[in-house]
Amino acid sequence: MLTKEKVHQLVDHMPDTFTVDDIVGEIILLQKLELAMEQIANGEGEDWENVKKEMDSW
């Protein structure tokens, strides 16, 4: 889950001028990364070797 502190840090690392689209995109990316990290911590991620095997079948 996102926190105010994480969003503040994100804004602090943005350039002095940016568009609403820029910040929304960054917040969405941050949220997706946070969710992925939670899923990995909970053992919900996919094993890399399985992913590579599946990609080879494409």
Rosetta constraint file for C-alpha pairs under 8 A:
AtomPair CA 1 CA 31 HARMONIC 7.06 0.50
AtomPair CA 1 CA 34 HARMONIC 6.61 0.50
AtomPair CA 1 CA 35 HARMONIC 7.17 0.50
AtomPair CA 2 CA 6 HARMONIC 6.51 0.50
AtomPair CA 2 CA 7 HARMONIC 7.28 0.50
AtomPair CA 2 CA 30 HARMONIC 7.93 0.50
AtomPair CA 2 CA 31 HARMONIC 6.37 0.50
AtomPair CA 2 CA 34 HARMONIC 7.38 0.50
AtomPair CA 3 CA 7 HARMONIC 6.46 0.50
AtomPair CA 4 CA 8 HARMONIC 5.99 0.50
AtomPair CA 5 CA 9 HARMONIC 6.15 0.50
AtomPair CA 6 CA 10 HARMONIC 6.20 0.50
AtomPair CA 7 CA 11 HARMONIC 6.20 0.50
AtomPair CA 7 CA 27 HARMONIC 7.22 0.50
AtomPair CA 8 CA 12 HARMONIC 6.09 0.50
AtomPair CA 9 CA 13 HARMONIC 6.39 0.50
AtomPair CA 10 CA 14 HARMONIC 6.55 0.50
AtomPair CA 10 CA 26 HARMONIC 7.74 0.50
AtomPair CA 10 CA 27 HARMONIC 7.87 0.50
AtomPair CA 11 CA 23 HARMONIC 7.63 0.50
AtomPair CA 14 CA 18 HARMONIC 7.41 0.50
AtomPair CA 18 CA 22 HARMONIC 6.14 0.50
AtomPair CA 18 CA 23 HARMONIC 7.23 0.50
AtomPair CA 19 CA 23 HARMONIC 6.64 0.50
AtomPair CA 20 CA 24 HARMONIC 6.06 0.50
AtomPair CA 21 CA 25 HARMONIC 5.95 0.50
AtomPair CA 22 CA 26 HARMONIC 6.28 0.50
AtomPair CA 23 CA 27 HARMONIC 6.11 0.50
AtomPair CA 24 CA 28 HARMONIC 6.14 0.50
AtomPair CA 25 CA 29 HARMONIC 6.19 0.50
AtomPair CA 26 CA 30 HARMONIC 6.10 0.50
AtomPair CA 27 CA 31 HARMONIC 6.10 0.50
AtomPair CA 28 CA 32 HARMONIC 6.21 0.50
AtomPair CA 29 CA 33 HARMONIC 6.17 0.50
AtomPair CA 30 CA 34 HARMONIC 6.11 0.50
AtomPair CA 31 CA 35 HARMONIC 6.20 0.50
AtomPair CA 32 CA 36 HARMONIC 6.14 0.50
AtomPair CA 33 CA 37 HARMONIC 6.13 0.50
AtomPair CA 34 CA 38 HARMONIC 6.26 0.50
AtomPair CA 35 CA 39 HARMONIC 6.19 0.50
AtomPair CA 36 CA 40 HARMONIC 6.19 0.50
AtomPair CA 36 CA 45 HARMONIC 7.93 0.50
AtomPair CA 37 CA 41 HARMONIC 6.13 0.50
AtomPair CA 38 CA 42 HARMONIC 6.20 0.50
AtomPair CA 39 CA 43 HARMONIC 6.30 0.50
AtomPair CA 39 CA 44 HARMONIC 4.93 0.50
AtomPair CA 39 CA 45 HARMONIC 5.95 0.50
AtomPair CA 40 CA 44 HARMONIC 5.45 0.50
AtomPair CA 40 CA 45 HARMONIC 4.82 0.50
AtomPair CA 46 CA 50 HARMONIC 7.12 0.50
AtomPair CA 46 CA 51 HARMONIC 6.92 0.50
AtomPair CA 47 CA 51 HARMONIC 6.44 0.50
AtomPair CA 48 CA 52 HARMONIC 6.20 0.50
AtomPair CA 49 CA 53 HARMONIC 6.26 0.50
AtomPair CA 50 CA 54 HARMONIC 6.18 0.50
AtomPair CA 51 CA 55 HARMONIC 6.13 0.50
AtomPair CA 52 CA 56 HARMONIC 6.17 0.50
AtomPair CA 53 CA 57 HARMONIC 6.68 0.50
AtomPair CA 54 CA 58 HARMONIC 7.00 0.50
